[in-house]
Amino acid sequence: MRSDKGATTAATTPSVDRDAGREQPAHRPREPVLCAGCGAVSVRSRWSRSANARRRVAAAGLPIDVRFCPACRRRESGLPRGFVHVDGDFVGPHRDSIVRLLHDEAARAAEDNPLARVLDWGDDGTGGMIVTTTTEHLAIRLGRALEKAFEGKVLYGFSHQNTLAHVWWHRDQAA
């Protein structure tokens, strides 16, 4: 028995750009590309902020195309992909160590992926803080680091198609 219904496998379903083209350039730039905002270099579709990568590009003698990397475009647009909410009675007395941990973890994440950056550090008005990130993966990584270092309770929330992550970390003082 034949059906009039068309194929519905993932291979035949058209892919939809989640951001409606906001993050994708109109055409793929000629490589190597230097970011005018942060100095990162893109070679073979991989962004790197290491001095070694910049030296290799300079030694190659190729013309360098200057553009903004996706993280700098996201910073300019002000549209974060991740939020980390930090609250509880524990935060006030240990704020410095929490901020230091988050800074260190963000720096380690930037070594792995230079496009994963913290956009903003802010207070939530109740004694806690909110950290916004360029990627949802960085928000999750910061939440896991808080849970591992200070225990507490972590909740993860994701938007449709996992394009936005909310991480809530809460800890009250130990009795």
N, C-alpha and C positions, 0 to 999 in steps of 0.2 A: 504494500500500500504506500503510495507516494504522498507526500505532504507538500502543500504550497508554501509552507514556511521556509524562509531562507536559512542559511547556515548561521549559527550564532556563537561559534567558537571564538576564542580570543584572537585567533589568527585573522579572522575576517572582520572583526569589530574594529571600526576606525578608532585610532588613538586620539584622545582629546588632550590638548595642552591645558594643564591645570591652571596656569597663570594667564591664559589667553595671550600669550606672547610677550608678557611684560618683561620677563627675565631673559628671553632669547633675543639675540641681536637679529637685525633684518637679514643679514647674511653672515656666513662664517668668516671671521677675519683671517687674513693671511698670518701665518705664524712665523716667528715668535711674536707674542703680544706682551707689552709692558703696561701694567695698570698705572694710570696717572694718579690714582688716589693713594694707593698703599705701596706701590713699587713691586708688587708680585709679578712673576713672569709666567706666561703660559706657553708650554711646548708640548706638542702631541696631545692637546686637549687636557693637559694637567697643569693646574696652577701651583706655583711654588714661590715661597718668600725667602728661600735660602740664598745666601750670597754666592754659593757654589753654582746654582742654576743661572744667576745673572752673569757670572763670569763665563760660563759655557756659551751663553747666548752672545755675549760680546765677542768671544773668541771666534765664533762661527762666521762673523762678518756679514750676516744677513741683515737686510733692512728690518727694523723693528717697528711694528704697528703699535701705536699708543692708544689705548682705550681704558675704560673702567671695568674692573672685574665684577662678577655677579654680587659679591659681598659689598663692594663700594656702591653699586647701584641700589642694593637693598637698603644700605645706610642712608643714601640720598633720598630714596622714596619714603623711608620711615615705616616700611611694612615688615615687621618682624615675623619670623616663622616659629619662634618659641618663647614661652614665658615661664619663668621660675618664680613661684611665690614662696617666700620664706617667712614663717611667722611662728608665734608661740612665746611663752615666757622665757625660754632658753635663749632667744635671739639677743635680747638687750645686753646681758652681761658678757656674751660671747661673740658680739658683733664683729670685732676685729679678726678673730680667728676664722669665722665663717667667711668673711670677705676675702681674707688671704687664701683660704682653701679654694674659693670660687675663682679667684684670679689665677692661681696656680693651675687649676684644672683647665681653665679656658686657654692658658698658654700651652699646656700639653696637647690640647685638642687642636690648636692652631698648627702645631708641628705636623700632625697627621693630615689635617685638612685646612689650608690657609683661608678657605672661604667660611669656616666656622668661627664666628666672632661674636663678642658681646656688643650689642648696640647701645644699651643704656642700663645704668644702675640707678634705682630710685627707691624712695621710701613709699610704703603703701598708706601711710597716715595713721596706722595703728601700732607702730613700733616694729613692724616687719619691713621686708623689702621685696622689690620686684626687679628681676633681671630679665631683659629682653635679648634674644639671640637671633642671629641670621639664619640658623638652621634648627630644625626640630631635633636633630640628633644631639646637638650641643646642649639643648635644654634637658634632654633625657640624661645625658652624661653628667651634667651638674647635679641633677636630682639624685642620681646613684652615688655620686661622690659624697653628698651631704648625708645620705643614709648610711654609707659605709663608715664615715668618720665620726658622726655625731649620733647615730641611730635615729630615733624619731620615726615618724610615719610619712611615707611618700605615696601620693596618688598621681596617676598619670591620666591625662585626658587628651584625646585626639579629635581633630575635626574630620569631616568627611574627606575621604581619600588621603588621610594622614598628612595634610599639608600644613597643619598648625598643631603644635604640642603645648599643652598647659601642664606644668608640673607643680604640685603643691607639696611643700615639705613643712611639717609641723612637729614641734617638740616643746613640751612644757618642762619646767624644772623638775628634777628628780626629787621625790619626797624624802 
